[in-house]
Amino acid sequence: ADTIDLVRVPTPSLCCFNSSPASNLFGALAMQLGVELASPPSDGVASLQFSPSTSSPGLLATSWDGTLRIYDVKANRLAISFKQAGPILAGCFENSMVAFGAGVECVVKRYDLSTGAEFELGRHDAPVRCAEFDHDTGLLYTGSWDCTLRCWDPRSRAMVAILRQPYKIFSMSLGGSRMVVATANRLVNIYEKRMMHAGAKA
């Protein structure tokens, strides 16, 4: 099956290429050089995520230039973009029509990709480094340099839980019933998601 890979190349740009075996010279060249996406960010890319919908070939990219961009990969075009006052370090999809973004501005925002509307979901006390949406529960998790992992319910526009960490959070991932959080000082913590769902405020 064909797969799509992304690589960071010199100068602010995003390159997308098909890693399936090439059947001709053009295919081989395309696999080596890739296809540069139109309207790339003007600064470094901070995060990437494909849309969870197989019918919508969307790619979300956040950047140090303060933008969150949604690309139609198959059409090679910028579908929509949003701007924050500072670099956007984290972004994720809720579904093919809704995304979240956060970063140096410390604000967590929800974006409607069909209308361009946005609203502030909440705030951290320091820049937000990562964001993950849990499709099982409909909750959003954000990790910040304020040493907290926060859980938000976009439906009620409220923070439902906060879990304090000993150091700044730099990465996290959801898988099954667990969440992995990586912080400064090489610390990795594993949590059961039900702790957050129950409103844990440890």
Order of alpha helices (4+ residues) and beta strands (2+ residues): beta-beta-alpha-beta-beta-beta-beta-beta-beta-beta-beta-beta-beta-beta-beta-beta-beta-beta-beta-alpha
